[in-house]
Amino acid sequence: MIVDGFDEMIEQCRAQPLVMTLSLHPFVMGQPFRLPPLRKALKHCVEHSKRDRVWWTTPGAVADYCYTLPPGIIPGEGPTKPG
């Protein structure tokens, strides 16, 4: 599912920027038999990102970047950075 979702979003992001999140809950992913498919999926995504525009980042880094954009780019944004 990770690979299929990633590949579909790579195609769709040609029209607009997209964000793919990956939540790995220990209760589900903490089982040893799930690690090889996860490694394979992440390897696919990382290798693909070397050829395309993929930004591996954190939510905080995305927020920091958004604060640098000119006003009006992000719908509903306020005039200044909170805090």
HTML snippet that shows the backbone in 3Dmol.js (N, CA, C, O; Angstrom):
<script src="https://3Dmol.org/build/3Dmol-min.js"></script>
<div id="view" style="width:600px;height:400px;position:relative"></div>
<script>
const pdb = `
ATOM      1  N   MET A   1       0.819  -1.191   0.000  1.00  0.00           N
ATOM      2  CA  MET A   1       0.000   0.000   0.000  1.00  0.00           C
ATOM      3  C   MET A   1       0.867   1.262   0.000  1.00  0.00           C
ATOM      4  O   MET A   1       0.516   2.261  -0.627  1.00  0.00           O
ATOM      5  N   ILE A   2       1.989   1.211   0.698  1.00  0.00           N
ATOM      6  CA  ILE A   2       2.877   2.374   0.729  1.00  0.00           C
ATOM      7  C   ILE A   2       3.405   2.669  -0.673  1.00  0.00           C
ATOM      8  O   ILE A   2       3.368   3.812  -1.129  1.00  0.00           O
ATOM      9  N   VAL A   3       3.891   1.642  -1.347  1.00  0.00           N
ATOM     10  CA  VAL A   3       4.450   1.827  -2.693  1.00  0.00           C
ATOM     11  C   VAL A   3       3.366   2.298  -3.659  1.00  0.00           C
ATOM     12  O   VAL A   3       3.594   3.226  -4.434  1.00  0.00           O
ATOM     13  N   ASP A   4       2.204   1.679  -3.625  1.00  0.00           N
ATOM     14  CA  ASP A   4       1.128   2.078  -4.526  1.00  0.00           C
ATOM     15  C   ASP A   4       0.702   3.522  -4.272  1.00  0.00           C
ATOM     16  O   ASP A   4       0.498   4.286  -5.215  1.00  0.00           O
ATOM     17  N   GLY A   5       0.569   3.892  -3.011  1.00  0.00           N
ATOM     18  CA  GLY A   5       0.206   5.270  -2.683  1.00  0.00           C
ATOM     19  C   GLY A   5       1.265   6.261  -3.122  1.00  0.00           C
ATOM     20  O   GLY A   5       0.947   7.316  -3.671  1.00  0.00           O
ATOM     21  N   PHE A   6       2.514   5.928  -2.884  1.00  0.00           N
ATOM     22  CA  PHE A   6       3.622   6.796  -3.282  1.00  0.00           C
ATOM     23  C   PHE A   6       3.655   6.977  -4.797  1.00  0.00           C
ATOM     24  O   PHE A   6       3.757   8.099  -5.293  1.00  0.00           O
ATOM     25  N   ASP A   7       3.567   5.869  -5.526  1.00  0.00           N
ATOM     26  CA  ASP A   7       3.621   5.950  -6.992  1.00  0.00           C
ATOM     27  C   ASP A   7       2.458   6.756  -7.560  1.00  0.00           C
ATOM     28  O   ASP A   7       2.639   7.522  -8.506  1.00  0.00           O
ATOM     29  N   GLU A   8       1.273   6.592  -6.995  1.00  0.00           N
ATOM     30  CA  GLU A   8       0.120   7.365  -7.469  1.00  0.00           C
ATOM     31  C   GLU A   8       0.310   8.846  -7.191  1.00  0.00           C
ATOM     32  O   GLU A   8      -0.011   9.687  -8.032  1.00  0.00           O
ATOM     33  N   MET A   9       0.828   9.165  -6.018  1.00  0.00           N
ATOM     34  CA  MET A   9       1.031  10.574  -5.685  1.00  0.00           C
ATOM     35  C   MET A   9       2.131  11.205  -6.526  1.00  0.00           C
ATOM     36  O   MET A   9       2.069  12.397  -6.825  1.00  0.00           O
ATOM     37  N   ILE A  10       3.135  10.427  -6.911  1.00  0.00           N
ATOM     38  CA  ILE A  10       4.178  10.955  -7.806  1.00  0.00           C
ATOM     39  C   ILE A  10       3.542  11.400  -9.125  1.00  0.00           C
ATOM     40  O   ILE A  10       3.898  12.446  -9.668  1.00  0.00           O
ATOM     41  N   GLU A  11       2.616  10.618  -9.631  1.00  0.00           N
ATOM     42  CA  GLU A  11       1.925  10.987 -10.876  1.00  0.00           C
ATOM     43  C   GLU A  11       1.042  12.211 -10.659  1.00  0.00           C
ATOM     44  O   GLU A  11       1.042  13.121 -11.488  1.00  0.00           O
ATOM     45  N   GLN A  12       0.296  12.249  -9.573  1.00  0.00           N
ATOM     46  CA  GLN A  12      -0.627  13.349  -9.321  1.00  0.00           C
ATOM     47  C   GLN A  12       0.080  14.657  -8.981  1.00  0.00           C
ATOM     48  O   GLN A  12      -0.474  15.730  -9.219  1.00  0.00           O
ATOM     49  N   CYS A  13       1.285  14.591  -8.433  1.00  0.00           N
ATOM     50  CA  CYS A  13       1.959  15.823  -8.007  1.00  0.00           C
ATOM     51  C   CYS A  13       2.504  16.629  -9.175  1.00  0.00           C
ATOM     52  O   CYS A  13       3.026  17.727  -8.980  1.00  0.00           O
ATOM     53  N   ARG A  14       2.388  16.102 -10.372  1.00  0.00           N
ATOM     54  CA  ARG A  14       2.791  16.896 -11.537  1.00  0.00           C
ATOM     55  C   ARG A  14       1.851  18.085 -11.727  1.00  0.00           C
ATOM     56  O   ARG A  14       2.244  19.106 -12.292  1.00  0.00           O
ATOM     57  N   ALA A  15       0.622  17.955 -11.259  1.00  0.00           N
ATOM     58  CA  ALA A  15      -0.371  19.018 -11.401  1.00  0.00           C
ATOM     59  C   ALA A  15      -0.391  19.969 -10.207  1.00  0.00           C
ATOM     60  O   ALA A  15      -0.741  21.141 -10.350  1.00  0.00           O
ATOM     61  N   GLN A  16      -0.014  19.463  -9.028  1.00  0.00           N
ATOM     62  CA  GLN A  16      -0.046  20.297  -7.827  1.00  0.00           C
ATOM     63  C   GLN A  16       0.808  19.643  -6.749  1.00  0.00           C
ATOM     64  O   GLN A  16       1.003  18.428  -6.770  1.00  0.00           O
ATOM     65  N   PRO A  17       1.318  20.426  -5.812  1.00  0.00           N
ATOM     66  CA  PRO A  17       2.109  19.829  -4.731  1.00  0.00           C
ATOM     67  C   PRO A  17       1.221  18.952  -3.847  1.00  0.00           C
ATOM     68  O   PRO A  17       0.059  19.277  -3.607  1.00  0.00           O
ATOM     69  N   LEU A  18       1.766  17.861  -3.376  1.00  0.00           N
ATOM     70  CA  LEU A  18       1.051  16.948  -2.491  1.00  0.00           C
ATOM     71  C   LEU A  18       1.930  16.580  -1.308  1.00  0.00           C
ATOM     72  O   LEU A  18       3.154  16.701  -1.370  1.00  0.00           O
ATOM     73  N   VAL A  19       1.306  16.136  -0.243  1.00  0.00           N
ATOM     74  CA  VAL A  19       2.022  15.690   0.942  1.00  0.00           C
ATOM     75  C   VAL A  19       1.576  14.270   1.255  1.00  0.00           C
ATOM     76  O   VAL A  19       0.384  14.001   1.400  1.00  0.00           O
ATOM     77  N   MET A  20       2.532  13.375   1.357  1.00  0.00           N
ATOM     78  CA  MET A  20       2.237  11.996   1.746  1.00  0.00           C
ATOM     79  C   MET A  20       2.782  11.785   3.149  1.00  0.00           C
ATOM     80  O   MET A  20       3.965  12.004   3.414  1.00  0.00           O
ATOM     81  N   THR A  21       1.916  11.365   4.024  1.00  0.00           N
ATOM     82  CA  THR A  21       2.362  11.060   5.378  1.00  0.00           C
ATOM     83  C   THR A  21       2.378   9.544   5.566  1.00  0.00           C
ATOM     84  O   THR A  21       1.625   8.812   4.924  1.00  0.00           O
ATOM     85  N   LEU A  22       3.227   9.110   6.434  1.00  0.00           N
ATOM     86  CA  LEU A  22       3.345   7.688   6.717  1.00  0.00           C
ATOM     87  C   LEU A  22       3.344   7.511   8.235  1.00  0.00           C
ATOM     88  O   LEU A  22       4.305   7.881   8.910  1.00  0.00           O
ATOM     89  N   SER A  23       2.274   6.952   8.758  1.00  0.00           N
ATOM     90  CA  SER A  23       2.158   6.717  10.199  1.00  0.00           C
ATOM     91  C   SER A  23       2.467   5.254  10.479  1.00  0.00           C
ATOM     92  O   SER A  23       1.833   4.350   9.935  1.00  0.00           O
ATOM     93  N   LEU A  24       3.441   5.048  11.326  1.00  0.00           N
ATOM     94  CA  LEU A  24       3.862   3.681  11.679  1.00  0.00           C
ATOM     95  C   LEU A  24       3.621   3.479  13.167  1.00  0.00           C
ATOM     96  O   LEU A  24       4.437   3.886  13.994  1.00  0.00           O
ATOM     97  N   HIS A  25       2.523   2.861  13.499  1.00  0.00           N
ATOM     98  CA  HIS A  25       2.173   2.632  14.890  1.00  0.00           C
ATOM     99  C   HIS A  25       2.866   1.365  15.400  1.00  0.00           C
ATOM    100  O   HIS A  25       2.796   0.324  14.747  1.00  0.00           O
ATOM    101  N   PRO A  26       3.519   1.437  16.532  1.00  0.00           N
ATOM    102  CA  PRO A  26       4.249   0.283  17.055  1.00  0.00           C
ATOM    103  C   PRO A  26       3.379  -0.961  17.236  1.00  0.00           C
ATOM    104  O   PRO A  26       3.855  -2.081  17.045  1.00  0.00           O
ATOM    105  N   PHE A  27       2.114  -0.776  17.599  1.00  0.00           N
ATOM    106  CA  PHE A  27       1.236  -1.926  17.799  1.00  0.00           C
ATOM    107  C   PHE A  27       1.084  -2.741  16.521  1.00  0.00           C
ATOM    108  O   PHE A  27       0.975  -3.967  16.561  1.00  0.00           O
ATOM    109  N   VAL A  28       1.077  -2.042  15.381  1.00  0.00           N
ATOM    110  CA  VAL A  28       0.921  -2.713  14.096  1.00  0.00           C
ATOM    111  C   VAL A  28       2.282  -3.046  13.485  1.00  0.00           C
ATOM    112  O   VAL A  28       2.536  -4.193  13.116  1.00  0.00           O
ATOM    113  N   MET A  29       3.144  -2.053  13.380  1.00  0.00           N
ATOM    114  CA  MET A  29       4.416  -2.226  12.676  1.00  0.00           C
ATOM    115  C   MET A  29       5.498  -2.849  13.551  1.00  0.00           C
ATOM    116  O   MET A  29       6.559  -3.214  13.043  1.00  0.00           O
ATOM    117  N   GLY A  30       5.256  -2.978  14.846  1.00  0.00           N
ATOM    118  CA  GLY A  30       6.264  -3.517  15.742  1.00  0.00           C
ATOM    119  C   GLY A  30       6.433  -5.027  15.660  1.00  0.00           C
ATOM    120  O   GLY A  30       7.237  -5.597  16.397  1.00  0.00           O
ATOM    121  N   GLN A  31       5.705  -5.668  14.796  1.00  0.00           N
ATOM    122  CA  GLN A  31       5.829  -7.113  14.625  1.00  0.00           C
ATOM    123  C   GLN A  31       7.003  -7.407  13.681  1.00  0.00           C
ATOM    124  O   GLN A  31       7.062  -6.825  12.597  1.00  0.00           O
ATOM    125  N   PRO A  32       7.918  -8.272  14.048  1.00  0.00           N
ATOM    126  CA  PRO A  32       9.111  -8.524  13.239  1.00  0.00           C
ATOM    127  C   PRO A  32       8.818  -8.917  11.783  1.00  0.00           C
ATOM    128  O   PRO A  32       9.573  -8.544  10.886  1.00  0.00           O
ATOM    129  N   PHE A  33       7.744  -9.655  11.541  1.00  0.00           N
ATOM    130  CA  PHE A  33       7.455 -10.089  10.178  1.00  0.00           C
ATOM    131  C   PHE A  33       7.027  -8.942   9.272  1.00  0.00           C
ATOM    132  O   PHE A  33       7.006  -9.093   8.051  1.00  0.00           O
ATOM    133  N   ARG A  34       6.686  -7.796   9.856  1.00  0.00           N
ATOM    134  CA  ARG A  34       6.283  -6.639   9.045  1.00  0.00           C
ATOM    135  C   ARG A  34       7.470  -5.790   8.590  1.00  0.00           C
ATOM    136  O   ARG A  34       7.319  -4.955   7.698  1.00  0.00           O
ATOM    137  N   LEU A  35       8.627  -5.984   9.177  1.00  0.00           N
ATOM    138  CA  LEU A  35       9.780  -5.143   8.853  1.00  0.00           C
ATOM    139  C   LEU A  35      10.320  -5.344   7.437  1.00  0.00           C
ATOM    140  O   LEU A  35      10.613  -4.343   6.783  1.00  0.00           O
ATOM    141  N   PRO A  36      10.472  -6.558   6.917  1.00  0.00           N
ATOM    142  CA  PRO A  36      10.978  -6.685   5.550  1.00  0.00           C
ATOM    143  C   PRO A  36      10.111  -5.972   4.490  1.00  0.00           C
ATOM    144  O   PRO A  36      10.663  -5.303   3.617  1.00  0.00           O
ATOM    145  N   PRO A  37       8.765  -6.098   4.542  1.00  0.00           N
ATOM    146  CA  PRO A  37       7.982  -5.344   3.560  1.00  0.00           C
ATOM    147  C   PRO A  37       8.103  -3.829   3.738  1.00  0.00           C
ATOM    148  O   PRO A  37       8.077  -3.084   2.758  1.00  0.00           O
ATOM    149  N   LEU A  38       8.235  -3.372   4.988  1.00  0.00           N
ATOM    150  CA  LEU A  38       8.410  -1.937   5.224  1.00  0.00           C
ATOM    151  C   LEU A  38       9.738  -1.469   4.651  1.00  0.00           C
ATOM    152  O   LEU A  38       9.797  -0.432   3.992  1.00  0.00           O
ATOM    153  N   ARG A  39      10.806  -2.224   4.896  1.00  0.00           N
ATOM    154  CA  ARG A  39      12.114  -1.862   4.321  1.00  0.00           C
ATOM    155  C   ARG A  39      12.038  -1.787   2.801  1.00  0.00           C
ATOM    156  O   ARG A  39      12.564  -0.855   2.192  1.00  0.00           O
ATOM    157  N   LYS A  40      11.380  -2.772   2.191  1.00  0.00           N
ATOM    158  CA  LYS A  40      11.251  -2.804   0.734  1.00  0.00           C
ATOM    159  C   LYS A  40      10.477  -1.583   0.232  1.00  0.00           C
ATOM    160  O   LYS A  40      10.865  -0.972  -0.764  1.00  0.00           O
ATOM    161  N   ALA A  41       9.400  -1.232   0.908  1.00  0.00           N
ATOM    162  CA  ALA A  41       8.596  -0.075   0.498  1.00  0.00           C
ATOM    163  C   ALA A  41       9.389   1.223   0.636  1.00  0.00           C
ATOM    164  O   ALA A  41       9.381   2.057  -0.269  1.00  0.00           O
ATOM    165  N   LEU A  42      10.071   1.392   1.765  1.00  0.00           N
ATOM    166  CA  LEU A  42      10.855   2.613   1.967  1.00  0.00           C
ATOM    167  C   LEU A  42      12.011   2.702   0.971  1.00  0.00           C
ATOM    168  O   LEU A  42      12.330   3.784   0.477  1.00  0.00           O
ATOM    169  N   LYS A  43      12.632   1.569   0.683  1.00  0.00           N
ATOM    170  CA  LYS A  43      13.718   1.559  -0.313  1.00  0.00           C
ATOM    171  C   LYS A  43      13.187   2.019  -1.672  1.00  0.00           C
ATOM    172  O   LYS A  43      13.837   2.809  -2.357  1.00  0.00           O
ATOM    173  N   HIS A  44      12.022   1.533  -2.057  1.00  0.00           N
ATOM    174  CA  HIS A  44      11.408   1.951  -3.321  1.00  0.00           C
ATOM    175  C   HIS A  44      11.210   3.470  -3.338  1.00  0.00           C
ATOM    176  O   HIS A  44      11.562   4.133  -4.313  1.00  0.00           O
ATOM    177  N   CYS A  45      10.652   4.008  -2.270  1.00  0.00           N
ATOM    178  CA  CYS A  45      10.367   5.441  -2.208  1.00  0.00           C
ATOM    179  C   CYS A  45      11.650   6.272  -2.226  1.00  0.00           C
ATOM    180  O   CYS A  45      11.725   7.279  -2.931  1.00  0.00           O
ATOM    181  N   VAL A  46      12.654   5.858  -1.459  1.00  0.00           N
ATOM    182  CA  VAL A  46      13.920   6.606  -1.412  1.00  0.00           C
ATOM    183  C   VAL A  46      14.629   6.554  -2.759  1.00  0.00           C
ATOM    184  O   VAL A  46      15.126   7.576  -3.233  1.00  0.00           O
ATOM    185  N   GLU A  47      14.682   5.386  -3.380  1.00  0.00           N
ATOM    186  CA  GLU A  47      15.343   5.283  -4.688  1.00  0.00           C
ATOM    187  C   GLU A  47      14.621   6.102  -5.736  1.00  0.00           C
ATOM    188  O   GLU A  47      15.264   6.714  -6.589  1.00  0.00           O
ATOM    189  N   HIS A  48      13.313   6.127  -5.691  1.00  0.00           N
ATOM    190  CA  HIS A  48      12.544   6.918  -6.654  1.00  0.00           C
ATOM    191  C   HIS A  48      12.784   8.404  -6.435  1.00  0.00           C
ATOM    192  O   HIS A  48      12.846   9.178  -7.390  1.00  0.00           O
ATOM    193  N   SER A  49      12.919   8.796  -5.179  1.00  0.00           N
ATOM    194  CA  SER A  49      13.067  10.218  -4.878  1.00  0.00           C
ATOM    195  C   SER A  49      14.396  10.770  -5.375  1.00  0.00           C
ATOM    196  O   SER A  49      14.547  11.987  -5.487  1.00  0.00           O
ATOM    197  N   LYS A  50      15.350   9.920  -5.673  1.00  0.00           N
ATOM    198  CA  LYS A  50      16.617  10.401  -6.230  1.00  0.00           C
ATOM    199  C   LYS A  50      16.421  10.898  -7.656  1.00  0.00           C
ATOM    200  O   LYS A  50      17.232  11.674  -8.160  1.00  0.00           O
ATOM    201  N   ARG A  51      15.343  10.455  -8.313  1.00  0.00           N
ATOM    202  CA  ARG A  51      15.090  10.837  -9.698  1.00  0.00           C
ATOM    203  C   ARG A  51      14.072  11.964  -9.825  1.00  0.00           C
ATOM    204  O   ARG A  51      14.017  12.627 -10.861  1.00  0.00           O
ATOM    205  N   ASP A  52      13.278  12.189  -8.807  1.00  0.00           N
ATOM    206  CA  ASP A  52      12.196  13.167  -8.881  1.00  0.00           C
ATOM    207  C   ASP A  52      12.283  14.167  -7.744  1.00  0.00           C
ATOM    208  O   ASP A  52      13.180  14.110  -6.903  1.00  0.00           O
ATOM    209  N   ARG A  53      11.338  15.073  -7.742  1.00  0.00           N
ATOM    210  CA  ARG A  53      11.275  16.086  -6.698  1.00  0.00           C
ATOM    211  C   ARG A  53      10.513  15.552  -5.495  1.00  0.00           C
ATOM    212  O   ARG A  53       9.291  15.686  -5.424  1.00  0.00           O
ATOM    213  N   VAL A  54      11.221  14.950  -4.553  1.00  0.00           N
ATOM    214  CA  VAL A  54      10.622  14.454  -3.321  1.00  0.00           C
ATOM    215  C   VAL A  54      11.394  15.060  -2.160  1.00  0.00           C
ATOM    216  O   VAL A  54      12.623  15.004  -2.119  1.00  0.00           O
ATOM    217  N   TRP A  55      10.674  15.626  -1.239  1.00  0.00           N
ATOM    218  CA  TRP A  55      11.287  16.251  -0.071  1.00  0.00           C
ATOM    219  C   TRP A  55      10.983  15.384   1.146  1.00  0.00           C
ATOM    220  O   TRP A  55       9.846  15.357   1.618  1.00  0.00           O
ATOM    221  N   TRP A  56      11.980  14.681   1.654  1.00  0.00           N
ATOM    222  CA  TRP A  56      11.849  13.886   2.882  1.00  0.00           C
ATOM    223  C   TRP A  56      12.037  14.849   4.041  1.00  0.00           C
ATOM    224  O   TRP A  56      13.108  15.438   4.190  1.00  0.00           O
ATOM    225  N   THR A  57      11.024  15.013   4.853  1.00  0.00           N
ATOM    226  CA  THR A  57      11.077  16.049   5.869  1.00  0.00           C
ATOM    227  C   THR A  57      10.215  15.699   7.071  1.00  0.00           C
ATOM    228  O   THR A  57       9.732  14.574   7.202  1.00  0.00           O
ATOM    229  N   THR A  58      10.035  16.667   7.932  1.00  0.00           N
ATOM    230  CA  THR A  58       9.205  16.523   9.122  1.00  0.00           C
ATOM    231  C   THR A  58       8.073  17.548   9.070  1.00  0.00           C
ATOM    232  O   THR A  58       8.168  18.524   8.327  1.00  0.00           O
ATOM    233  N   PRO A  59       7.008  17.347   9.841  1.00  0.00           N
ATOM    234  CA  PRO A  59       5.932  18.339   9.857  1.00  0.00           C
ATOM    235  C   PRO A  59       6.424  19.729  10.263  1.00  0.00           C
ATOM    236  O   PRO A  59       5.967  20.733   9.715  1.00  0.00           O
ATOM    237  N   GLY A  60       7.335  19.791  11.205  1.00  0.00           N
ATOM    238  CA  GLY A  60       7.860  21.083  11.636  1.00  0.00           C
ATOM    239  C   GLY A  60       8.599  21.811  10.522  1.00  0.00           C
ATOM    240  O   GLY A  60       8.477  23.029  10.390  1.00  0.00           O
ATOM    241  N   ALA A  61       9.364  21.078   9.719  1.00  0.00           N
ATOM    242  CA  ALA A  61      10.092  21.696   8.609  1.00  0.00           C
ATOM    243  C   ALA A  61       9.122  22.192   7.535  1.00  0.00           C
ATOM    244  O   ALA A  61       9.366  23.221   6.906  1.00  0.00           O
ATOM    245  N   VAL A  62       8.033  21.471   7.326  1.00  0.00           N
ATOM    246  CA  VAL A  62       7.020  21.932   6.371  1.00  0.00           C
ATOM    247  C   VAL A  62       6.404  23.231   6.873  1.00  0.00           C
ATOM    248  O   VAL A  62       6.235  24.177   6.103  1.00  0.00           O
ATOM    249  N   ALA A  63       6.069  23.284   8.155  1.00  0.00           N
ATOM    250  CA  ALA A  63       5.496  24.499   8.728  1.00  0.00           C
ATOM    251  C   ALA A  63       6.473  25.670   8.609  1.00  0.00           C
ATOM    252  O   ALA A  63       6.080  26.773   8.227  1.00  0.00           O
ATOM    253  N   ASP A  64       7.741  25.432   8.936  1.00  0.00           N
ATOM    254  CA  ASP A  64       8.738  26.496   8.818  1.00  0.00           C
ATOM    255  C   ASP A  64       8.819  27.022   7.392  1.00  0.00           C
ATOM    256  O   ASP A  64       8.911  28.231   7.181  1.00  0.00           O
ATOM    257  N   TYR A  65       8.787  26.122   6.413  1.00  0.00           N
ATOM    258  CA  TYR A  65       8.819  26.544   5.014  1.00  0.00           C
ATOM    259  C   TYR A  65       7.583  27.376   4.673  1.00  0.00           C
ATOM    260  O   TYR A  65       7.687  28.405   4.006  1.00  0.00           O
ATOM    261  N   CYS A  66       6.429  26.931   5.129  1.00  0.00           N
ATOM    262  CA  CYS A  66       5.188  27.651   4.822  1.00  0.00           C
ATOM    263  C   CYS A  66       5.215  29.076   5.363  1.00  0.00           C
ATOM    264  O   CYS A  66       4.670  29.987   4.741  1.00  0.00           O
ATOM    265  N   TYR A  67       5.847  29.270   6.517  1.00  0.00           N
ATOM    266  CA  TYR A  67       5.943  30.614   7.084  1.00  0.00           C
ATOM    267  C   TYR A  67       6.799  31.543   6.222  1.00  0.00           C
ATOM    268  O   TYR A  67       6.690  32.762   6.356  1.00  0.00           O
ATOM    269  N   THR A  68       7.639  31.007   5.351  1.00  0.00           N
ATOM    270  CA  THR A  68       8.473  31.849   4.490  1.00  0.00           C
ATOM    271  C   THR A  68       7.754  32.269   3.208  1.00  0.00           C
ATOM    272  O   THR A  68       8.248  33.125   2.474  1.00  0.00           O
ATOM    273  N   LEU A  69       6.600  31.676   2.935  1.00  0.00           N
ATOM    274  CA  LEU A  69       5.874  31.991   1.705  1.00  0.00           C
ATOM    275  C   LEU A  69       5.199  33.353   1.803  1.00  0.00           C
ATOM    276  O   LEU A  69       4.844  33.791   2.897  1.00  0.00           O
ATOM    277  N   PRO A  70       5.020  34.025   0.667  1.00  0.00           N
ATOM    278  CA  PRO A  70       4.344  35.327   0.682  1.00  0.00           C
ATOM    279  C   PRO A  70       2.900  35.193   1.183  1.00  0.00           C
ATOM    280  O   PRO A  70       2.275  34.150   0.989  1.00  0.00           O
ATOM    281  N   PRO A  71       2.374  36.230   1.818  1.00  0.00           N
ATOM    282  CA  PRO A  71       0.981  36.200   2.285  1.00  0.00           C
ATOM    283  C   PRO A  71       0.020  35.881   1.133  1.00  0.00           C
ATOM    284  O   PRO A  71       0.221  36.312  -0.002  1.00  0.00           O
ATOM    285  N   GLY A  72      -1.010  35.127   1.452  1.00  0.00           N
ATOM    286  CA  GLY A  72      -2.028  34.795   0.461  1.00  0.00           C
ATOM    287  C   GLY A  72      -1.810  33.467  -0.247  1.00  0.00           C
ATOM    288  O   GLY A  72      -2.705  32.989  -0.945  1.00  0.00           O
ATOM    289  N   ILE A  73      -0.646  32.866  -0.082  1.00  0.00           N
ATOM    290  CA  ILE A  73      -0.356  31.594  -0.743  1.00  0.00           C
ATOM    291  C   ILE A  73      -1.118  30.455  -0.051  1.00  0.00           C
ATOM    292  O   ILE A  73      -1.675  29.580  -0.714  1.00  0.00           O
ATOM    293  N   ILE A  74      -1.137  30.478   1.272  1.00  0.00           N
ATOM    294  CA  ILE A  74      -1.772  29.414   2.042  1.00  0.00           C
ATOM    295  C   ILE A  74      -3.148  29.910   2.476  1.00  0.00           C
ATOM    296  O   ILE A  74      -3.248  30.914   3.181  1.00  0.00           O
ATOM    297  N   PRO A  75      -4.201  29.222   2.065  1.00  0.00           N
ATOM    298  CA  PRO A  75      -5.563  29.642   2.448  1.00  0.00           C
ATOM    299  C   PRO A  75      -5.749  29.664   3.964  1.00  0.00           C
ATOM    300  O   PRO A  75      -5.354  28.730   4.661  1.00  0.00           O
ATOM    301  N   GLY A  76      -6.358  30.745   4.466  1.00  0.00           N
ATOM    302  CA  GLY A  76      -6.664  30.837   5.879  1.00  0.00           C
ATOM    303  C   GLY A  76      -5.515  31.228   6.774  1.00  0.00           C
ATOM    304  O   GLY A  76      -5.651  31.216   7.998  1.00  0.00           O
ATOM    305  N   GLU A  77      -4.380  31.577   6.187  1.00  0.00           N
ATOM    306  CA  GLU A  77      -3.223  31.914   7.011  1.00  0.00           C
ATOM    307  C   GLU A  77      -3.380  33.278   7.659  1.00  0.00           C
ATOM    308  O   GLU A  77      -4.065  34.161   7.143  1.00  0.00           O
ATOM    309  N   GLY A  78      -2.731  33.427   8.796  1.00  0.00           N
ATOM    310  CA  GLY A  78      -2.714  34.710   9.480  1.00  0.00           C
ATOM    311  C   GLY A  78      -1.555  35.555   8.992  1.00  0.00           C
ATOM    312  O   GLY A  78      -0.735  35.081   8.205  1.00  0.00           O
ATOM    313  N   PRO A  79      -1.468  36.807   9.447  1.00  0.00           N
ATOM    314  CA  PRO A  79      -0.417  37.702   8.964  1.00  0.00           C
ATOM    315  C   PRO A  79       0.969  37.414   9.533  1.00  0.00           C
ATOM    316  O   PRO A  79       1.969  37.790   8.923  1.00  0.00           O
ATOM    317  N   THR A  80       1.050  36.751  10.698  1.00  0.00           N
ATOM    318  CA  THR A  80       2.359  36.507  11.297  1.00  0.00           C
ATOM    319  C   THR A  80       2.453  35.084  11.812  1.00  0.00           C
ATOM    320  O   THR A  80       1.454  34.384  11.980  1.00  0.00           O
ATOM    321  N   LYS A  81       3.689  34.686  12.053  1.00  0.00           N
ATOM    322  CA  LYS A  81       3.947  33.359  12.624  1.00  0.00           C
ATOM    323  C   LYS A  81       3.521  33.351  14.084  1.00  0.00           C
ATOM    324  O   LYS A  81       3.898  34.249  14.837  1.00  0.00           O
ATOM    325  N   PRO A  82       2.727  32.336  14.508  1.00  0.00           N
ATOM    326  CA  PRO A  82       2.310  32.289  15.915  1.00  0.00           C
ATOM    327  C   PRO A  82       3.486  32.045  16.849  1.00  0.00           C
ATOM    328  O   PRO A  82       4.527  31.532  16.437  1.00  0.00           O
ATOM    329  N   GLY A  83       3.309  32.418  18.104  1.00  0.00           N
ATOM    330  CA  GLY A  83       4.312  32.110  19.108  1.00  0.00           C
ATOM    331  C   GLY A  83       5.136  33.279  19.415  1.00  0.00           C
ATOM    332  O   GLY A  83       6.038  33.196  20.248  1.00  0.00           O
TER     333      GLY A  83
END
`;
const viewer = $3Dmol.createViewer("view");
viewer.addModel(pdb, "pdb");
viewer.setStyle({}, {cartoon: {color: "spectrum"}});
viewer.zoomTo();
viewer.render();
</script>
